[in-house]
Each structure stands twice: as C-alpha cells, then as structure tokens.
C-alpha cells in the first residue's frame, strides 16, 4: 500500500483485532509461474490484546496448495480488509470535491510453516468452531468425525509467522470534523451506499482524534 502517514496506524493490537474480526483474507505467493492469490479463512493465534508472536493459521485445498508451490520458510503476503465503502462528494456540504473510498486494511508479510496432517485437522476443527459458535445449534467436526478425516486429507494447513505488517485506516481524517460527521451520518442512512460498520469506524477515528486534541475549538471545524 502507499504509505500515507495521515492514514497509517502502527498499533499491533489494532492490527490483531482486525485480523480476528475479519477472518477472510487474500493470500498471495510468488511462484515459478508468477503471483498466485487465494481467498482463505484465517484464525489469529492468541488473543488480539496479546503482546506475543503475531501468528495466524489457515488452510488450503490441495489444488491451491500445489498452485502456490509453498514450502517451509517461503514468504507470502496476506491482505485483510476491514469495513470499506464509497464516499460521495455530495455528502461533504461544500464544493469543489471529488468522490473517494474509505477503508481499513492490513497487509501482513509472513513466513510459512507447513503443518502436518494432525495439526491441520486441528486447524480445521478450530475454524469450524470459530464460525459455528454463533449458530443456535453448532455443528462440530466430532459430529462427523469419519467424514471430516477424509475431507481433511484434501487440505494443507499453514501457520503464518508475521515478519512485518502495514496498517491503513483511511477514514476521512483529511476533512474537518463537521464534514466527517456528515460522512458518518450518510454512511448510516444513505439508501444506496450505507455502510454501518464503516460509519462506526469513521466515528471511532473522529472520537480518537478529538480526544487527542481536546483544546480544538468549534471554529476550527468546517
């Protein structure tokens, strides 16, 4: 990503929280045939508030595994997106203005650890549990153990050891407070472009900025 200081964040707990809350990612590797990308579920190891190693686990189907040509120690890029959405210049209340997109994203450069069959089965079970826990009658892999073991043979588990990461939250920080408030309102109510989760993110960023400069006066907003 372009390194824009105004939008960058370096709080590792914020990055870990985003990965935890948005566990559907784009995995990119470089192969002998060029870049290859796959969409994968990812699980953060540990709690988002932890200060320990930044590691994730995921799995690929065997066709994807062969396509990525991964081995122990290979480097991959993982792209995790948070809320995003279109921002109309009509919401700003002034001209001239142009449209843009607001978004939150983290790019993670990680080293691959290939997992054995037993550990991969555990990753699959944990993945099922993560998403089934919200269901009224959760399904567990133990409920279909024989079938799950057969299916697991067609998958490849990975542990991703994050070496470095880049976080970006482009949330209208370049606009005056009053305009940011109008963006929040529109993202909550617009019949076409409403994005409540993005509205929450813009509001949270605005609240954070205000708390960091409590002496700012109303006249400084537009």
C-alpha positions in Angstrom: 0.0 0.0 0.0 1.0 3.6 -0.4 2.5 4.8 2.9 0.3 7.8 3.8 1.2 8.9 7.3 -2.1 10.5 7.9 -3.9 7.2 7.5 -1.2 4.8 8.8 -1.5 3.0 12.1 1.2 1.1 13.9 -0.8 -0.3 16.9 -0.2 -4.1 16.7 -3.3 -4.8 18.8 -5.4 -2.9 16.3 -3.9 -5.0 13.5 -4.5 -8.2 15.5 -8.1 -7.1 16.3 -8.8 -6.5 12.6 -7.5 -10.0 11.7 -9.6 -11.5 14.4 -12.7 -9.7 13.4 -12.3 -10.1 9.7 -11.1 -13.7 9.2 -11.4 -13.8 5.5 -8.2 -12.9 3.7 -6.3 -12.9 0.4 -3.2 -15.0 0.4 -0.6 -14.1 -2.2 2.5 -16.0 -3.1 5.2 -15.8 -5.8 5.6 -19.0 -7.9 7.5 -20.1 -10.9 4.5 -19.1 -12.9 4.1 -15.7 -11.3 1.9 -14.4 -8.5 -0.9 -16.6 -7.2 -3.7 -15.5 -4.9 -6.3 -17.5 -2.9 -9.1 -16.4 -0.6 -8.7 -18.2 2.7 -10.2 -18.2 6.2 -7.6 -17.2 8.8 -7.5 -17.6 12.6 -5.4 -15.4 14.8 -3.5 -17.4 17.3 -3.9 -16.0 20.8 -5.9 -13.0 21.9 -6.0 -9.7 20.0 -4.6 -8.0 23.1 -1.6 -10.3 23.4 1.9 -9.0 23.0 3.4 -12.3 21.9 4.3 -13.5 18.4 1.9 -12.4 15.7 0.9 -15.8 14.1 -2.1 -17.0 12.1 -3.3 -20.4 10.9 -5.1 -21.2 7.7 -5.7 -24.0 5.3 -5.7 -24.5 1.5 -7.3 -27.2 -0.6 -4.8 -29.4 -2.3 -5.2 -27.8 -5.7 -4.5 -24.4 -4.3 -1.6 -25.8 -2.3 0.1 -27.1 -5.5 -0.7 -23.9 -7.3 1.1 -21.8 -4.6 4.2 -24.1 -4.6 4.6 -23.4 -0.9 7.3 -25.0 1.3 8.6 -24.3 4.8 10.2 -20.9 5.0 8.5 -19.3 2.0 7.3 -15.8 2.3 3.7 -14.8 1.5 1.6 -11.7 1.6 -1.8 -11.7 3.4 -4.3 -9.0 2.8 -7.0 -8.4 5.4 -9.8 -5.9 4.7 -11.9 -4.3 7.3 -15.0 -2.1 6.5 -14.9 -0.1 3.3 -17.2 1.9 1.2 -17.9 4.7 -1.3 -17.9 8.3 -0.1 -19.9 10.7 -2.2 -18.7 14.3 -2.5 -22.4 15.2 -2.2 -22.2 14.4 1.5 -19.5 17.0 2.2 -21.6 20.1 2.0 -19.0 22.1 0.0 -17.5 22.3 -3.5 -15.3 21.6 -5.2 -15.0 18.0 -4.0 -14.4 14.6 -5.5 -15.6 11.1 -4.5 -13.3 8.6 -2.7 -13.4 5.3 -0.8 -12.9 4.9 2.9 -11.4 1.7 4.1 -9.4 -0.2 6.8 -6.8 -2.8 5.7 -3.8 -4.6 7.0 -1.1 -6.1 4.8 1.0 -8.8 6.5 4.2 -10.3 5.2 4.6 -13.7 6.8 6.9 -16.8 6.7 5.2 -20.1 6.0 5.3 -23.1 8.3 3.8 -26.2 6.7 1.6 -28.2 9.1 1.4 -31.9 9.4 -1.9 -33.8 9.0 -2.7 -34.0 12.7 -2.2 -30.2 13.2 -4.1 -29.4 10.0 -7.0 -31.4 11.3 -6.9 -29.3 14.5 -6.9 -26.1 12.4 -9.9 -27.3 10.5 -11.7 -28.1 13.8 -10.8 -24.7 15.3 -12.0 -23.0 12.1 -15.4 -24.8 12.2 -15.8 -24.0 15.9 -15.0 -20.3 15.4 -17.8 -19.8 12.9 -20.3 -22.4 14.3 -20.1 -20.9 17.8 -22.6 -18.2 16.6 -25.1 -20.8 15.4 -28.1 -21.8 17.6 -27.1 -25.5 17.2 -23.4 -25.5 16.4 -22.0 -28.3 14.3 -18.7 -29.8 15.4 -16.2 -31.8 13.4 -16.5 -34.6 16.0 -20.1 -34.9 14.9 -18.9 -36.1 11.5 -15.5 -37.4 12.5 -15.1 -40.1 9.8 -16.2 -37.8 7.1 -14.1 -34.9 8.4 -10.9 -37.1 8.5 -11.5 -38.0 4.8 -12.0 -34.4 3.8 -9.0 -33.2 5.8 -6.7 -35.3 3.6 -7.5 -33.0 0.8 -6.3 -29.9 2.6 -3.0 -28.4 3.7 -2.6 -26.4 6.9 -0.3 -23.4 7.2 1.0 -21.4 10.1 1.9 -17.9 9.1 4.6 -16.1 11.2 4.2 -12.4 10.6 7.5 -10.7 9.9 6.2 -7.2 9.3 2.9 -5.6 8.7 1.4 -2.3 7.4 -1.9 -0.9 8.7 -4.0 1.7 6.9 -7.3 3.3 8.1 -8.5 5.9 5.5 -11.4 7.4 7.3 -11.9 11.0 6.2 -9.1 12.2 8.5 -8.3 14.9 5.9 -11.7 16.5 6.3 -12.9 19.0 9.0 -14.8 17.5 11.9 -18.2 18.7 10.7 -17.7 17.1 7.3 -16.6 13.8 9.0 -19.8 13.9 11.0 -21.8 14.3 7.8 -19.9 11.4 6.3 -20.8 9.3 9.3 -24.5 10.2 9.0 -24.6 9.4 5.3 -22.9 6.1 5.8 -25.6 5.2 8.3 -28.6 6.3 6.3 -27.9 6.6 2.5 -30.3 4.3 0.6 -27.5 3.1 -1.7 -24.2 3.5 0.0 -25.0 3.0 3.7 -22.2 1.0 5.4 -22.9 1.0 9.2 -19.7 -0.8 10.1 -17.7 1.8 8.1 -19.7 4.6 9.8 -18.7 3.2 13.2 -15.1 3.2 12.1 -15.2 6.8 10.9 -16.9 7.8 14.1 -14.3 6.0 16.2 -11.4 7.6 14.4 -13.1 11.0 14.8 -13.6 10.4 18.5 -9.9 9.4 18.8 -8.7 12.5 17.0 -10.8 14.7 19.2 -9.6 13.1 22.4 -6.0 13.7 21.2 -6.7 17.5 20.8 -9.2 18.5 23.4 -8.4 22.2 23.1 -9.7 22.4 19.5 -12.5 24.9 19.1 -15.7 24.6 17.1 -14.5 27.4 14.8 -11.8 25.1 13.6 -14.3 22.8 12.0 -15.9 23.5 8.7 
